[in-house]
Amino acid sequence: MLVLCVVAENETTRFSAIGKALPDISPKVLTETLKNLESLGMISRHVYAEIPPRVEYSLTELGLSLMPLLGELIAWALDNYDKFPNTGNDSCAEPKERKSIK
């Protein structure tokens, strides 16, 4: 879900930009996630024949059609964040602000 949100922020997004936006995900897991999303038809991968090689990812029509629903889910989670009991997990920091999803 997070990878889709990062890719949705721009028309095309490079692997390194996705990795920088999601610093807690390892390159291996990011690669696997992108491959899975591509096989599901949610994102497309475009490889440019350059040196060094350049690879860009973008949402497909199917992926774009999911974004409003993900936006609603994220909005609901932010609106109801304080209603969930604290699990004691430090990685679940307070949400900073609601970000609009395309």
TORMIPA-325879 format. One record per atom (N, C-alpha, C): x, y, z; residue in three letters; residue number from 1. Coordinates in Angstrom, 1 decimal. Example, Ala and Ser with C-alpha at 12.3 -4.5 7.8 and 13.67 -1.06 7.14 Angstrom:
R      X      Y      Z res   n
R   13.2   -5.7    7.8 Ala   1
R   12.3   -4.5    7.8 Ala   1
R   13.2   -3.3    7.8 Ala   1
R   12.8   -2.2    7.1 Ser   2
R   13.7   -1.1    7.1 Ser   2
R   12.9    0.0    7.9 Ser   2
***
This chain:
R      X      Y      Z res   n
R    0.8   -1.2    0.0 Met   1
R    0.0    0.0    0.0 Met   1
R    0.9    1.3    0.0 Met   1
R    1.9    1.3    0.8 Leu   2
R    2.8    2.4    0.9 Leu   2
R    3.5    2.7   -0.4 Leu   2
R    3.9    1.6   -1.0 Val   3
R    4.7    1.7   -2.3 Val   3
R    3.7    2.3   -3.4 Val   3
R    2.5    1.9   -3.4 Leu   4
R    1.5    2.5   -4.3 Leu   4
R    1.3    4.0   -4.1 Leu   4
R    1.3    4.4   -2.8 Cys   5
R    1.1    5.8   -2.5 Cys   5
R    2.3    6.6   -2.9 Cys   5
R    3.5    6.1   -2.8 Val   6
R    4.7    6.8   -3.2 Val   6
R    4.7    6.9   -4.7 Val   6
R    4.4    5.8   -5.4 Val   7
R    4.4    5.9   -6.9 Val   7
R    3.3    6.8   -7.4 Val   7
R    2.2    6.9   -6.7 Ala   8
R    1.1    7.8   -7.1 Ala   8
R    1.4    9.3   -7.0 Ala   8
R    2.5    9.6   -6.2 Glu   9
R    2.8   11.0   -6.0 Glu   9
R    3.3   11.7   -7.3 Glu   9
R    3.9   10.9   -8.2 Asn  10
R    4.4   11.4   -9.5 Asn  10
R    3.9   10.6  -10.6 Asn  10
R    4.1   11.1  -11.8 Glu  11
R    3.7   10.3  -13.0 Glu  11
R    4.6    9.1  -13.1 Glu  11
R    5.9    9.3  -12.9 Thr  12
R    6.9    8.2  -12.9 Thr  12
R    7.8    8.4  -11.7 Thr  12
R    8.2    7.2  -11.1 Thr  13
R    9.0    7.3   -9.9 Thr  13
R   10.2    6.2  -10.1 Thr  13
R   11.4    6.7   -9.8 Arg  14
R   12.5    5.8   -9.9 Arg  14
R   12.6    4.9   -8.6 Arg  14
R   13.3    3.8   -8.7 Phe  15
R   13.5    2.9   -7.6 Phe  15
R   14.1    3.6   -6.4 Phe  15
R   15.1    4.4   -6.7 Ser  16
R   15.8    5.1   -5.6 Ser  16
R   14.9    6.1   -4.8 Ser  16
R   14.0    6.7   -5.6 Ala  17
R   13.1    7.7   -4.9 Ala  17
R   12.1    6.9   -4.1 Ala  17
R   11.7    5.8   -4.5 Ile  18
R   10.8    5.0   -3.7 Ile  18
R   11.5    4.5   -2.4 Ile  18
R   12.7    4.1   -2.6 Gly  19
R   13.5    3.7   -1.4 Gly  19
R   13.8    4.8   -0.4 Gly  19
R   14.0    6.0   -0.9 Lys  20
R   14.2    7.1    0.0 Lys  20
R   12.9    7.5    0.7 Lys  20
R   11.8    7.4    0.0 Ala  21
R   10.5    7.7    0.6 Ala  21
R   10.1    6.7    1.7 Ala  21
R   10.6    5.5    1.6 Leu  22
R   10.3    4.4    2.5 Leu  22
R   11.6    3.8    3.0 Leu  22
R   12.3    4.6    3.9 Pro  23
R   13.6    4.1    4.4 Pro  23
R   13.6    2.8    5.2 Pro  23
R   12.5    2.4    5.7 Asp  24
R   12.5    1.2    6.5 Asp  24
R   12.3   -0.1    5.7 Asp  24
R   12.2    0.0    4.4 Ile  25
R   12.1   -1.1    3.6 Ile  25
R   13.4   -1.4    2.9 Ile  25
R   13.8   -2.7    3.0 Ser  26
R   15.1   -3.1    2.4 Ser  26
R   15.0   -3.1    0.9 Ser  26
R   16.1   -2.9    0.2 Pro  27
R   16.0   -3.0   -1.3 Pro  27
R   15.5   -4.3   -1.8 Pro  27
R   15.8   -5.4   -1.1 Lys  28
R   15.3   -6.7   -1.5 Lys  28
R   13.7   -6.8   -1.4 Lys  28
R   13.2   -6.3   -0.3 Val  29
R   11.7   -6.4   -0.1 Val  29
R   11.1   -5.4   -1.1 Val  29
R   11.7   -4.2   -1.3 Leu  30
R   11.1   -3.3   -2.2 Leu  30
R   11.1   -3.9   -3.7 Leu  30
R   12.1   -4.5   -4.1 Thr  31
R   12.2   -5.2   -5.4 Thr  31
R   11.1   -6.2   -5.5 Thr  31
R   10.9   -7.1   -4.5 Glu  32
R    9.9   -8.1   -4.5 Glu  32
R    8.5   -7.5   -4.5 Glu  32
R    8.3   -6.4   -3.8 Thr  33
R    7.0   -5.7   -3.8 Thr  33
R    6.7   -5.1   -5.1 Thr  33
R    7.7   -4.5   -5.7 Leu  34
R    7.4   -3.9   -7.1 Leu  34
R    7.1   -5.0   -8.1 Leu  34
R    7.9   -6.1   -8.0 Lys  35
R    7.6   -7.2   -8.9 Lys  35
R    6.2   -7.7   -8.8 Lys  35
R    5.7   -7.9   -7.5 Asn  36
R    4.4   -8.4   -7.2 Asn  36
R    3.3   -7.4   -7.7 Asn  36
R    3.5   -6.1   -7.5 Leu  37
R    2.6   -5.1   -8.0 Leu  37
R    2.5   -5.1   -9.5 Leu  37
R    3.7   -5.3  -10.1 Glu  38
R    3.7   -5.3  -11.6 Glu  38
R    3.0   -6.6  -12.1 Glu  38
R    3.2   -7.7  -11.4 Ser  39
R    2.5   -8.9  -11.9 Ser  39
R    1.0   -8.8  -11.7 Ser  39
R    0.5   -8.0  -10.7 Leu  40
R   -0.9   -7.8  -10.5 Leu  40
R   -1.5   -6.8  -11.4 Leu  40
R   -0.6   -6.1  -12.2 Gly  41
R   -1.1   -5.1  -13.1 Gly  41
R   -1.4   -3.8  -12.4 Gly  41
R   -0.8   -3.5  -11.2 Met  42
R   -1.0   -2.3  -10.5 Met  42
R    0.0   -1.2  -10.9 Met  42
R    1.2   -1.6  -11.3 Ile  43
R    2.2   -0.7  -11.7 Ile  43
R    2.8   -1.2  -13.0 Ile  43
R    3.4   -0.2  -13.7 Ser  44
R    4.2   -0.6  -14.9 Ser  44
R    5.6   -0.3  -14.7 Ser  44
R    6.5   -1.0  -15.3 Arg  45
R    8.0   -0.8  -15.2 Arg  45
R    8.5   -0.5  -16.5 Arg  45
R    9.2    0.6  -16.6 His  46
R    9.8    1.0  -17.9 His  46
R   11.3    1.1  -17.7 His  46
R   12.1    0.3  -18.5 Val  47
R   13.5    0.3  -18.5 Val  47
R   14.1    1.1  -19.7 Val  47
R   14.9    2.0  -19.4 Tyr  48
R   15.6    2.8  -20.4 Tyr  48
R   16.9    2.3  -20.7 Tyr  48
R   17.3    2.1  -22.0 Ala  49
R   18.5    1.6  -22.4 Ala  49
R   19.6    2.7  -22.3 Ala  49
R   20.0    3.0  -21.1 Glu  50
R   21.0    4.0  -20.8 Glu  50
R   22.1    3.3  -19.9 Glu  50
R   23.2    4.0  -19.8 Ile  51
R   24.2    3.6  -18.9 Ile  51
R   24.5    4.8  -17.9 Ile  51
R   24.3    4.6  -16.6 Pro  52
R   23.7    3.4  -16.0 Pro  52
R   22.2    3.2  -16.4 Pro  52
R   21.7    2.0  -16.3 Pro  53
R   20.3    1.7  -16.6 Pro  53
R   19.4    2.6  -15.7 Pro  53
R   18.3    3.0  -16.3 Arg  54
R   17.3    3.8  -15.6 Arg  54
R   16.0    3.0  -15.7 Arg  54
R   15.4    2.8  -14.5 Val  55
R   14.1    2.1  -14.4 Val  55
R   13.1    3.1  -13.7 Val  55
R   11.9    3.2  -14.3 Glu  56
R   10.9    4.1  -13.7 Glu  56
R    9.6    3.3  -13.6 Glu  56
R    8.9    3.6  -12.5 Tyr  57
R    7.6    2.9  -12.3 Tyr  57
R    6.5    3.9  -12.3 Tyr  57
R    5.4    3.5  -12.8 Ser  58
R    4.2    4.3  -12.8 Ser  58
R    2.9    3.5  -12.5 Ser  58
R    1.9    4.1  -12.1 Leu  59
R    0.6    3.4  -11.9 Leu  59
R    0.0    3.1  -13.2 Leu  59
R   -0.6    1.9  -13.3 Thr  60
R   -1.4    1.6  -14.4 Thr  60
R   -2.9    2.1  -14.2 Thr  60
R   -3.7    2.0  -15.2 Glu  61
R   -5.1    2.4  -15.0 Glu  61
R   -5.7    1.7  -13.8 Glu  61
R   -5.4    0.4  -13.6 Leu  62
R   -5.9   -0.4  -12.5 Leu  62
R   -5.4    0.2  -11.2 Leu  62
R   -4.1    0.5  -11.1 Gly  63
R   -3.5    1.1   -9.9 Gly  63
R   -4.1    2.5   -9.6 Gly  63
R   -4.3    3.3  -10.7 Leu  64
R   -4.9    4.6  -10.5 Leu  64
R   -6.3    4.5   -9.9 Leu  64
R   -7.1    3.4  -10.4 Ser  65
R   -8.4    3.3   -9.9 Ser  65
R   -8.5    2.9   -8.5 Ser  65
R   -7.4    2.3   -7.9 Leu  66
R   -7.4    2.0   -6.5 Leu  66
R   -7.1    3.1   -5.6 Leu  66
R   -6.4    4.2   -6.1 Met  67
R   -5.9    5.2   -5.2 Met  67
R   -7.0    6.0   -4.5 Met  67
R   -8.2    6.3   -5.1 Pro  68
R   -9.2    7.0   -4.3 Pro  68
R   -9.7    6.1   -3.1 Pro  68
R   -9.7    4.8   -3.3 Leu  69
R  -10.1    3.9   -2.2 Leu  69
R   -9.1    3.9   -1.1 Leu  69
R   -7.8    3.8   -1.5 Leu  70
R   -6.7    3.9   -0.5 Leu  70
R   -6.7    5.2    0.2 Leu  70
R   -7.0    6.3   -0.5 Gly  71
R   -7.1    7.6    0.1 Gly  71
R   -8.2    7.6    1.2 Gly  71
R   -9.3    7.0    0.9 Glu  72
R  -10.4    6.9    1.9 Glu  72
R  -10.0    6.1    3.1 Glu  72
R   -9.3    5.0    2.9 Leu  73
R   -8.8    4.1    4.0 Leu  73
R   -7.8    4.9    4.8 Leu  73
R   -6.9    5.6    4.2 Ile  74
R   -5.9    6.3    5.0 Ile  74
R   -6.6    7.4    5.8 Ile  74
R   -7.6    8.1    5.2 Ala  75
R   -8.3    9.2    5.9 Ala  75
R   -9.0    8.6    7.1 Ala  75
R   -9.7    7.5    6.9 Trp  76
R  -10.4    6.8    8.0 Trp  76
R   -9.4    6.5    9.1 Trp  76
R   -8.3    5.9    8.8 Ala  77
R   -7.3    5.5    9.8 Ala  77
R   -6.8    6.8   10.6 Ala  77
R   -6.5    7.8    9.9 Leu  78
R   -6.1    9.1   10.5 Leu  78
R   -7.1    9.7   11.4 Leu  78
R   -8.4    9.6   10.9 Asp  79
R   -9.5   10.2   11.7 Asp  79
R   -9.8    9.3   13.0 Asp  79
R   -9.4    8.1   12.9 Asn  80
R   -9.7    7.2   14.1 Asn  80
R   -8.5    6.7   14.8 Asn  80
R   -7.4    7.3   14.5 Tyr  81
R   -6.1    6.8   15.1 Tyr  81
R   -6.2    6.8   16.6 Tyr  81
R   -6.7    7.9   17.2 Asp  82
R   -6.8    8.0   18.7 Asp  82
R   -7.7    7.0   19.3 Asp  82
R   -8.6    6.4   18.6 Lys  83
R   -9.6    5.4   19.1 Lys  83
R   -9.0    4.0   19.3 Lys  83
R   -7.8    3.8   18.8 Phe  84
R   -7.2    2.5   18.9 Phe  84
R   -6.3    2.4   20.1 Phe  84
R   -6.3    1.3   20.9 Pro  85
R   -5.5    1.3   22.1 Pro  85
R   -4.0    1.3   21.7 Pro  85
R   -3.2    1.9   22.5 Asn  86
R   -1.8    2.0   22.3 Asn  86
R   -1.2    0.6   22.5 Asn  86
R   -0.5    0.1   21.4 Thr  87
R    0.1   -1.2   21.5 Thr  87
R    1.5   -1.2   22.1 Thr  87
R    2.0    0.0   22.3 Gly  88
R    3.3    0.0   22.9 Gly  88
R    4.4   -0.1   21.8 Gly  88
R    4.0   -0.1   20.5 Asn  89
R    5.0   -0.2   19.4 Asn  89
R    5.5    1.2   19.1 Asn  89
R    6.7    1.4   19.3 Asp  90
R    7.3    2.7   19.0 Asp  90
R    7.3    3.1   17.6 Asp  90
R    7.2    2.1   16.7 Ser  91
R    7.2    2.4   15.3 Ser  91
R    5.9    3.0   14.8 Ser  91
R    4.9    3.0   15.6 Cys  92
R    3.6    3.6   15.3 Cys  92
R    3.5    5.0   15.9 Cys  92
R    4.2    5.9   15.3 Ala  93
R    4.3    7.3   15.8 Ala  93
R    3.0    8.0   15.4 Ala  93
R    2.7    9.1   16.1 Glu  94
R    1.5    9.9   15.9 Glu  94
R    1.6   10.4   14.4 Glu  94
R    0.4   10.4   13.7 Pro  95
R    0.4   10.9   12.4 Pro  95
R    0.6   12.4   12.4 Pro  95
R    1.4   12.8   11.5 Lys  96
R    1.8   14.3   11.4 Lys  96
R    0.7   15.1   10.8 Lys  96
R    0.2   14.7    9.6 Glu  97
R   -0.8   15.4    8.9 Glu  97
R   -1.4   14.5    7.9 Glu  97
R   -2.6   14.8    7.5 Arg  98
R   -3.3   14.1    6.4 Arg  98
R   -2.7   14.5    5.1 Arg  98
R   -2.4   13.5    4.3 Lys  99
R   -1.8   13.8    3.0 Lys  99
R   -2.8   13.4    1.9 Lys  99
R   -3.1   14.2    1.0 Ser 100
R   -4.1   13.8    0.0 Ser 100
R   -3.5   12.8   -1.0 Ser 100
R   -4.3   11.9   -1.4 Ile 101
R   -3.9   10.8   -2.3 Ile 101
R   -4.6   11.1   -3.6 Ile 101
R   -3.9   11.1   -4.7 Lys 102
R   -4.6   11.3   -6.0 Lys 102
R   -5.6   10.3   -6.3 Lys 102
***
